[in-house]
Amino acid sequence: MAEKRNIFLVGPMGAGKSTIGRHLAEMLHLEFYDSDQEIERRTGADIAWVFDLEGEAGFRVREENVIQDLTELQGIVLATGGGSVLSKETRNRLSARGIVVYLETPIEKQVARTQRDKKRPLLQTKEEPKEVLERLAAERNPLYAEIADFTVRTDEQSARSVANQIIEQLGF
């Protein structure tokens, strides 16, 4: 790649942003970052602990700051947290500083992929995971679509196959 472009992956939890992002970065010889992992690295605590201590509002402030910093880098693939698009500033930064790829995934796949994962604070409630995911989708899917340069469905493909599809769409 002659010019160092950034690729930002957005989409719901369970879409495969981190896994696909790692493949994509490897295939394109770019640095990979995951905004949630970066928050954990900076705080020295896991996401669930940050949620417990600071609530979702405190977590979102940290997320916005991390994405602000990471989007200033060049030549990266960034897997964002599912709720990062709730911030208008973050949506603007993602749109302005790279190519945004929306990884679209049906609710049923999200439920299957997240059912054993205890590191997802928004799913650690008395509410059924499917209901939580449907509510989040209604709120967030239009925001993913709003900033996406293009959308790729991730439901019936391997992570490497999705990464190849993204590379084709990018024209690399």
ChimeraX attribute file (.defattr): number of C-alpha atoms within 10 A of each C-alpha:
attribute: neighborCount
match mode: 1-to-1
recipient: residues
	/A:1	9
	/A:2	4
	/A:3	7
	/A:4	12
	/A:5	16
	/A:6	22
	/A:7	26
	/A:8	25
	/A:9	27
	/A:10	31
	/A:11	28
	/A:12	25
	/A:13	24
	/A:14	25
	/A:15	26
	/A:16	24
	/A:17	26
	/A:18	24
	/A:19	16
	/A:20	24
	/A:21	27
	/A:22	22
	/A:23	19
	/A:24	27
	/A:25	19
	/A:26	14
	/A:27	13
	/A:28	15
	/A:29	13
	/A:30	19
	/A:31	17
	/A:32	18
	/A:33	20
	/A:34	23
	/A:35	21
	/A:36	22
	/A:37	17
	/A:38	16
	/A:39	20
	/A:40	16
	/A:41	11
	/A:42	12
	/A:43	13
	/A:44	11
	/A:45	12
	/A:46	15
	/A:47	18
	/A:48	19
	/A:49	16
	/A:50	19
	/A:51	17
	/A:52	12
	/A:53	11
	/A:54	14
	/A:55	13
	/A:56	16
	/A:57	10
	/A:58	13
	/A:59	19
	/A:60	19
	/A:61	13
	/A:62	20
	/A:63	22
	/A:64	21
	/A:65	13
	/A:66	19
	/A:67	26
	/A:68	15
	/A:69	10
	/A:70	18
	/A:71	21
	/A:72	14
	/A:73	14
	/A:74	16
	/A:75	20
	/A:76	24
	/A:77	31
	/A:78	28
	/A:79	26
	/A:80	26
	/A:81	21
	/A:82	21
	/A:83	19
	/A:84	24
	/A:85	24
	/A:86	15
	/A:87	15
	/A:88	12
	/A:89	14
	/A:90	19
	/A:91	21
	/A:92	12
	/A:93	16
	/A:94	26
	/A:95	16
	/A:96	12
	/A:97	16
	/A:98	21
	/A:99	19
	/A:100	23
	/A:101	24
	/A:102	26
	/A:103	26
	/A:104	21
	/A:105	20
	/A:106	16
	/A:107	21
	/A:108	12
	/A:109	15
	/A:110	20
	/A:111	19
	/A:112	12
	/A:113	14
	/A:114	16
	/A:115	14
	/A:116	9
	/A:117	11
	/A:118	11
	/A:119	13
	/A:120	14
	/A:121	16
	/A:122	16
	/A:123	19
	/A:124	14
	/A:125	9
	/A:126	7
	/A:127	10
	/A:128	11
	/A:129	19
	/A:130	16
	/A:131	13
	/A:132	17
	/A:133	21
	/A:134	16
	/A:135	11
	/A:136	16
	/A:137	20
	/A:138	10
	/A:139	13
	/A:140	19
	/A:141	18
	/A:142	12
	/A:143	21
	/A:144	28
	/A:145	18
	/A:146	14
	/A:147	19
	/A:148	22
	/A:149	16
	/A:150	16
	/A:151	18
	/A:152	16
	/A:153	14
	/A:154	22
	/A:155	19
	/A:156	10
	/A:157	10
	/A:158	13
	/A:159	21
	/A:160	16
	/A:161	15
	/A:162	22
	/A:163	24
	/A:164	17
	/A:165	15
	/A:166	20
	/A:167	14
	/A:168	10
	/A:169	14
	/A:170	13
	/A:171	7
	/A:172	9
